[in-house]
Amino acid sequence: MAQVLVNIRMDEDLKRSMESTCQSLGMNMTTAFTIFARKMSREQRIPFEVSIDPFYGEKNLAAIDEAANQIARGQVVVKTIEELEAMERE
């Protein structure tokens, strides 16, 4: 079977992380991508779940921004663990 060259652009840190993981598994990135391509071709789908991380949802990011703004304005509320646990029981 003829071989072809495939170029992929990715973040440098992601590449290093993937190379390290592949090395731990006893393979290189070419083998990992080939495994992915074979499985995807055989199953006619992406062979894992693809979903949106709820952390990056609009509502959560707005809450994080508001918390950061409150900290910047010095509007910080300090509670002990006991107080937080009591609030959870309410």
VMD Tcl script that builds the backbone (N, CA, C; Angstrom):
set m [mol new atoms 270]
animate dup $m
set s [atomselect $m all]
$s set {name element resname resid chain x y z} {
  {N N MET 1 A 0.845 -1.176 0.000}
  {CA C MET 1 A 0.000 0.000 0.000}
  {C C MET 1 A 0.893 1.244 0.000}
  {N N ALA 2 A 0.555 2.204 -0.830}
  {CA C ALA 2 A 1.343 3.436 -0.935}
  {C C ALA 2 A 1.177 4.278 0.329}
  {N N GLN 3 A 2.226 4.933 0.729}
  {CA C GLN 3 A 2.214 5.812 1.895}
  {C C GLN 3 A 2.075 7.258 1.424}
  {N N VAL 4 A 1.369 8.078 2.188}
  {CA C VAL 4 A 1.247 9.506 1.894}
  {C C VAL 4 A 1.638 10.294 3.137}
  {N N LEU 5 A 2.070 11.513 2.924}
  {CA C LEU 5 A 2.457 12.390 4.017}
  {C C LEU 5 A 1.261 13.241 4.414}
  {N N VAL 6 A 0.968 13.305 5.709}
  {CA C VAL 6 A -0.121 14.131 6.233}
  {C C VAL 6 A 0.492 15.107 7.221}
  {N N ASN 7 A 0.264 16.395 7.029}
  {CA C ASN 7 A 0.773 17.423 7.946}
  {C C ASN 7 A -0.355 17.890 8.852}
  {N N ILE 8 A -0.067 18.009 10.130}
  {CA C ILE 8 A -1.062 18.447 11.107}
  {C C ILE 8 A -0.460 19.585 11.920}
  {N N ARG 9 A -1.206 20.661 12.072}
  {CA C ARG 9 A -0.759 21.770 12.919}
  {C C ARG 9 A -1.415 21.624 14.287}
  {N N MET 10 A -0.615 21.810 15.335}
  {CA C MET 10 A -1.158 21.791 16.689}
  {C C MET 10 A -0.261 22.606 17.595}
  {N N ASP 11 A -0.786 22.948 18.740}
  {CA C ASP 11 A -0.051 23.691 19.746}
  {C C ASP 11 A 1.197 22.915 20.156}
  {N N GLU 12 A 2.299 23.620 20.334}
  {CA C GLU 12 A 3.580 22.977 20.657}
  {C C GLU 12 A 3.521 22.187 21.967}
  {N N ASP 13 A 2.875 22.757 22.978}
  {CA C ASP 13 A 2.771 22.044 24.260}
  {C C ASP 13 A 1.923 20.782 24.128}
  {N N LEU 14 A 0.855 20.855 23.341}
  {CA C LEU 14 A 0.017 19.683 23.104}
  {C C LEU 14 A 0.820 18.592 22.406}
  {N N LYS 15 A 1.633 18.975 21.429}
  {CA C LYS 15 A 2.469 18.006 20.710}
  {C C LYS 15 A 3.426 17.312 21.669}
  {N N ARG 16 A 4.088 18.099 22.506}
  {CA C ARG 16 A 5.025 17.512 23.473}
  {C C ARG 16 A 4.305 16.548 24.421}
  {N N SER 17 A 3.131 16.948 24.879}
  {CA C SER 17 A 2.351 16.099 25.776}
  {C C SER 17 A 1.953 14.797 25.084}
  {N N MET 18 A 1.502 14.913 23.832}
  {CA C MET 18 A 1.107 13.716 23.084}
  {C C MET 18 A 2.309 12.816 22.829}
  {N N GLU 19 A 3.444 13.395 22.476}
  {CA C GLU 19 A 4.650 12.591 22.258}
  {C C GLU 19 A 5.031 11.829 23.523}
  {N N SER 20 A 4.928 12.490 24.653}
  {CA C SER 20 A 5.249 11.851 25.925}
  {C C SER 20 A 4.294 10.693 26.219}
  {N N THR 21 A 3.005 10.926 25.991}
  {CA C THR 21 A 2.005 9.873 26.209}
  {C C THR 21 A 2.246 8.703 25.269}
  {N N CYS 22 A 2.507 9.014 23.998}
  {CA C CYS 22 A 2.772 7.951 23.024}
  {C C CYS 22 A 3.993 7.134 23.432}
  {N N GLN 23 A 5.037 7.829 23.864}
  {CA C GLN 23 A 6.262 7.134 24.287}
  {C C GLN 23 A 5.955 6.198 25.463}
  {N N SER 24 A 5.136 6.669 26.400}
  {CA C SER 24 A 4.756 5.829 27.542}
  {C C SER 24 A 3.992 4.588 27.097}
  {N N LEU 25 A 3.264 4.715 25.990}
  {CA C LEU 25 A 2.499 3.588 25.451}
  {C C LEU 25 A 3.316 2.739 24.482}
  {N N GLY 26 A 4.575 3.122 24.254}
  {CA C GLY 26 A 5.456 2.354 23.386}
  {C C GLY 26 A 5.202 2.559 21.903}
  {N N MET 27 A 4.760 3.771 21.544}
  {CA C MET 27 A 4.510 4.062 20.126}
  {C C MET 27 A 4.919 5.496 19.837}
  {N N ASN 28 A 4.879 5.864 18.562}
  {CA C ASN 28 A 5.120 7.247 18.194}
  {C C ASN 28 A 3.800 7.881 17.756}
  {N N MET 29 A 3.844 9.170 17.432}
  {CA C MET 29 A 2.614 9.867 17.051}
  {C C MET 29 A 2.033 9.329 15.747}
  {N N THR 30 A 2.891 8.929 14.815}
  {CA C THR 30 A 2.392 8.376 13.558}
  {C C THR 30 A 1.541 7.144 13.819}
  {N N THR 31 A 2.017 6.269 14.687}
  {CA C THR 31 A 1.257 5.064 15.029}
  {C C THR 31 A -0.058 5.431 15.700}
  {N N ALA 32 A -0.026 6.406 16.614}
  {CA C ALA 32 A -1.248 6.823 17.306}
  {C C ALA 32 A -2.278 7.367 16.320}
  {N N PHE 33 A -1.836 8.218 15.398}
  {CA C PHE 33 A -2.773 8.768 14.418}
  {C C PHE 33 A -3.279 7.684 13.463}
  {N N THR 34 A -2.429 6.726 13.140}
  {CA C THR 34 A -2.853 5.625 12.276}
  {C C THR 34 A -3.912 4.781 12.975}
  {N N ILE 35 A -3.720 4.506 14.264}
  {CA C ILE 35 A -4.721 3.762 15.042}
  {C C ILE 35 A -6.041 4.523 15.027}
  {N N PHE 36 A -5.975 5.832 15.259}
  {CA C PHE 36 A -7.179 6.665 15.243}
  {C C PHE 36 A -7.866 6.592 13.886}
  {N N ALA 37 A -7.086 6.755 12.801}
  {CA C ALA 37 A -7.660 6.746 11.442}
  {C C ALA 37 A -8.301 5.401 11.112}
  {N N ARG 38 A -7.648 4.303 11.494}
  {CA C ARG 38 A -8.215 2.972 11.223}
  {C C ARG 38 A -9.519 2.760 11.982}
  {N N LYS 39 A -9.514 3.121 13.246}
  {CA C LYS 39 A -10.721 2.937 14.067}
  {C C LYS 39 A -11.849 3.826 13.555}
  {N N MET 40 A -11.540 5.068 13.210}
  {CA C MET 40 A -12.563 5.972 12.694}
  {C C MET 40 A -13.125 5.459 11.375}
  {N N SER 41 A -12.257 4.978 10.502}
  {CA C SER 41 A -12.700 4.447 9.207}
  {C C SER 41 A -13.553 3.200 9.390}
  {N N ARG 42 A -13.148 2.328 10.303}
  {CA C ARG 42 A -13.880 1.084 10.534}
  {C C ARG 42 A -15.256 1.354 11.139}
  {N N GLU 43 A -15.322 2.270 12.111}
  {CA C GLU 43 A -16.575 2.530 12.824}
  {C C GLU 43 A -17.418 3.630 12.182}
  {N N GLN 44 A -16.832 4.365 11.236}
  {CA C GLN 44 A -17.534 5.469 10.561}
  {C C GLN 44 A -18.038 6.513 11.562}
  {N N ARG 45 A -17.203 6.780 12.540}
  {CA C ARG 45 A -17.521 7.796 13.549}
  {C C ARG 45 A -16.237 8.183 14.264}
  {N N ILE 46 A -16.264 9.287 15.005}
  {CA C ILE 46 A -15.145 9.615 15.880}
  {C C ILE 46 A -15.206 8.611 17.022}
  {N N PRO 47 A -14.125 7.885 17.293}
  {CA C PRO 47 A -14.198 6.762 18.239}
  {C C PRO 47 A -14.155 7.140 19.725}
  {N N PHE 48 A -14.635 8.320 20.036}
  {CA C PHE 48 A -14.760 8.736 21.429}
  {C C PHE 48 A -15.798 9.850 21.474}
  {N N GLU 49 A -16.299 10.126 22.665}
  {CA C GLU 49 A -17.317 11.155 22.817}
  {C C GLU 49 A -16.685 12.533 22.690}
  {N N VAL 50 A -17.322 13.402 21.935}
  {CA C VAL 50 A -16.888 14.793 21.798}
  {C C VAL 50 A -17.985 15.641 22.412}
  {N N SER 51 A -17.638 16.421 23.426}
  {CA C SER 51 A -18.644 17.238 24.088}
  {C C SER 51 A -18.016 18.553 24.530}
  {N N ILE 52 A -18.859 19.469 24.899}
  {CA C ILE 52 A -18.420 20.775 25.369}
  {C C ILE 52 A -18.222 20.692 26.873}
  {N N ASP 53 A -17.074 21.154 27.355}
  {CA C ASP 53 A -16.795 21.180 28.779}
  {C C ASP 53 A -17.686 22.244 29.419}
  {N N PRO 54 A -18.564 21.866 30.359}
  {CA C PRO 54 A -19.482 22.843 30.948}
  {C C PRO 54 A -18.760 23.979 31.673}
  {N N PHE 55 A -17.504 23.774 32.045}
  {CA C PHE 55 A -16.741 24.836 32.707}
  {C C PHE 55 A -16.688 26.076 31.829}
  {N N TYR 56 A -16.607 25.879 30.513}
  {CA C TYR 56 A -16.473 26.997 29.590}
  {C C TYR 56 A -17.816 27.515 29.092}
  {N N GLY 57 A -18.893 27.140 29.751}
  {CA C GLY 57 A -20.214 27.635 29.386}
  {C C GLY 57 A -20.334 29.130 29.674}
  {N N GLU 58 A -21.214 29.775 28.931}
  {CA C GLU 58 A -21.376 31.226 29.043}
  {C C GLU 58 A -21.723 31.659 30.464}
  {N N LYS 59 A -22.629 30.926 31.117}
  {CA C LYS 59 A -23.062 31.280 32.477}
  {C C LYS 59 A -21.910 31.156 33.472}
  {N N ASN 60 A -21.144 30.080 33.379}
  {CA C ASN 60 A -20.038 29.878 34.308}
  {C C ASN 60 A -18.945 30.921 34.095}
  {N N LEU 61 A -18.605 31.208 32.841}
  {CA C LEU 61 A -17.570 32.210 32.564}
  {C C LEU 61 A -18.003 33.589 33.056}
  {N N ALA 62 A -19.296 33.907 32.940}
  {CA C ALA 62 A -19.798 35.181 33.450}
  {C C ALA 62 A -19.658 35.228 34.976}
  {N N ALA 63 A -19.947 34.123 35.644}
  {CA C ALA 63 A -19.811 34.063 37.106}
  {C C ALA 63 A -18.353 34.216 37.521}
  {N N ILE 64 A -17.443 33.609 36.773}
  {CA C ILE 64 A -16.017 33.742 37.078}
  {C C ILE 64 A -15.570 35.187 36.885}
  {N N ASP 65 A -16.017 35.823 35.785}
  {CA C ASP 65 A -15.678 37.228 35.543}
  {C C ASP 65 A -16.196 38.119 36.672}
  {N N GLU 66 A -17.440 37.869 37.095}
  {CA C GLU 66 A -18.015 38.664 38.174}
  {C C GLU 66 A -17.234 38.463 39.470}
  {N N ALA 67 A -16.834 37.234 39.768}
  {CA C ALA 67 A -16.044 36.966 40.975}
  {C C ALA 67 A -14.703 37.691 40.906}
  {N N ALA 68 A -14.064 37.673 39.739}
  {CA C ALA 68 A -12.783 38.371 39.573}
  {C C ALA 68 A -12.973 39.874 39.757}
  {N N ASN 69 A -14.067 40.418 39.239}
  {CA C ASN 69 A -14.350 41.847 39.406}
  {C C ASN 69 A -14.581 42.194 40.867}
  {N N GLN 70 A -15.288 41.328 41.585}
  {CA C GLN 70 A -15.527 41.560 43.010}
  {C C GLN 70 A -14.216 41.551 43.786}
  {N N ILE 71 A -13.337 40.629 43.446}
  {CA C ILE 71 A -12.027 40.572 44.107}
  {C C ILE 71 A -11.255 41.849 43.820}
  {N N ALA 72 A -11.274 42.292 42.558}
  {CA C ALA 72 A -10.555 43.508 42.170}
  {C C ALA 72 A -11.091 44.729 42.919}
  {N N ARG 73 A -12.412 44.741 43.213}
  {CA C ARG 73 A -13.027 45.853 43.944}
  {C C ARG 73 A -12.889 45.692 45.459}
  {N N GLY 74 A -12.294 44.592 45.904}
  {CA C GLY 74 A -12.130 44.360 47.333}
  {C C GLY 74 A -13.392 43.856 48.002}
  {N N GLN 75 A -14.325 43.377 47.231}
  {CA C GLN 75 A -15.589 42.866 47.773}
  {C C GLN 75 A -15.496 41.355 47.967}
  {N N VAL 76 A -14.636 40.952 48.882}
  {CA C VAL 76 A -14.391 39.535 49.103}
  {C C VAL 76 A -15.095 39.097 50.378}
  {N N VAL 77 A -15.806 37.985 50.289}
  {CA C VAL 77 A -16.481 37.423 51.448}
  {C C VAL 77 A -15.652 36.240 51.933}
  {N N VAL 78 A -15.325 36.247 53.213}
  {CA C VAL 78 A -14.525 35.172 53.787}
  {C C VAL 78 A -15.423 34.346 54.693}
  {N N LYS 79 A -15.436 33.033 54.467}
  {CA C LYS 79 A -16.241 32.126 55.292}
  {C C LYS 79 A -15.369 30.951 55.709}
  {N N THR 80 A -15.642 30.432 56.886}
  {CA C THR 80 A -14.945 29.243 57.342}
  {C C THR 80 A -15.571 28.028 56.683}
  {N N ILE 81 A -14.896 26.896 56.757}
  {CA C ILE 81 A -15.443 25.664 56.196}
  {C C ILE 81 A -16.739 25.286 56.906}
  {N N GLU 82 A -16.803 25.564 58.201}
  {CA C GLU 82 A -18.012 25.263 58.965}
  {C C GLU 82 A -19.194 26.087 58.455}
  {N N GLU 83 A -18.950 27.347 58.165}
  {CA C GLU 83 A -20.010 28.220 57.653}
  {C C GLU 83 A -20.474 27.738 56.279}
  {N N LEU 84 A -19.549 27.343 55.437}
  {CA C LEU 84 A -19.899 26.835 54.098}
  {C C LEU 84 A -20.704 25.544 54.194}
  {N N GLU 85 A -20.288 24.649 55.101}
  {CA C GLU 85 A -21.025 23.399 55.270}
  {C C GLU 85 A -22.427 23.660 55.803}
  {N N ALA 86 A -22.569 24.646 56.679}
  {CA C ALA 86 A -23.895 25.002 57.218}
  {C C ALA 86 A -24.771 25.555 56.097}
  {N N MET 87 A -24.201 26.336 55.205}
  {CA C MET 87 A -24.963 26.885 54.080}
  {C C MET 87 A -25.428 25.734 53.158}
  {N N GLU 88 A -24.602 24.733 53.012}
  {CA C GLU 88 A -24.950 23.601 52.147}
  {C C GLU 88 A -26.136 22.825 52.702}
  {N N ARG 89 A -26.231 22.731 54.030}
  {CA C ARG 89 A -27.318 21.989 54.682}
  {C C ARG 89 A -28.651 22.736 54.604}
  {N N GLU 90 A -28.607 24.036 54.423}
  {CA C GLU 90 A -29.833 24.855 54.399}
  {C C GLU 90 A -30.642 24.607 53.172}
}
mol reanalyze $m
mol bondsrecalc $m
mol representation Tube
mol addrep $m
